[in-house]
Amino acid sequence: MSSSATTPASVGVAPWRPLFLSHLAKMDSPEFVFTSLSPVESKESPTPCVPRARYCIYRGMWGELPENKHNDAPQNERVFASDLPTLTTDVRMHKVPEIFASSQGHGGVSKSQGSGGGGPVEAVFWVKEAMTQWRIRGDAYIVGPDIEGPDEGSSGARAVKSRIGERMRVVQEEGRESWSWSKELTAHFGNLSPGMRGSFKNPAPGTPVSIPPSDPSLCLGQKVSDLEDEVARKHFRLVIIRPGEVEQVDLTDPDNARRWIYSFVGPKGGNPDQHGSDVGEWRVEELWP
């Protein structure tokens, strides 16, 4: 499916991106804390939602799959770039329905088996090698097997293509019309190790060990080489974070710590207030640490 209809060529590079990526390159493993909102079922709770945090692995910016010589999946031409961090997850994990349940109009929990979402999230990276903390606040969208094909007209798939597409920028015209969301999803699956792919055939996460899974294909320790493995691909999902604010805290000099916040203000020509400077689609302001 062509992405040109939803992808403006004028979106610029986020001012925080170059330093952020250079810091992640220093990490042996780009781990970060990913937090979503979980609805509270108890009517006695003073709040409707509570935060849920877990460690995840950064899988690259959307549209810019990291090179992996072991990945045999067909891949798109490097047509697009973005400032949208990605991670992979199992659709049976709690974070998926949480992202759907906390969204506004982009699909409730009942639609969480497909693409969609849009719930608020926060990602925090502590890069010890650079003594810098990065905090990314925004919303998150799920890319599932319905992103293209017979079900691509679903409201969730349309929301993903619209909200994510408007934050992608064209870096190469050739190949743009043939660029495929589904191919990009499969390429992300291919970028995982066989053991990690096999984890999507584990018993349902969080279910009691005392109750064996009814499906005999679900067990620990499997390795998957087939990129179209029916069970693993049924459970595999990609999460794309769409930043609204990015906060950088530099602690390299303990006596002169510094802190900045970058706020997304929309298309170029936004109107920053008196405290911020306009840098394309972003407003940057230095704060006391």
Beta strands, then each sheet from edge to edge (+ up, - down):
strand 1: 31-39
strand 2: 49-57
strand 3: 80-82
strand 4: 86-90
strand 5: 116-127
strand 6: 132-143
strand 7: 168-170
strand 8: 236-250
strand 9: 258-264
strand 10: 277-279
strand 11: 282-287
sheet 1: 2+ 1- 5+ 6- 8+ 4-
sheet 2: 2+ 1- 5+ 6- 8+ 9- 11+ 10-
sheet 3: 3+ 7-
end
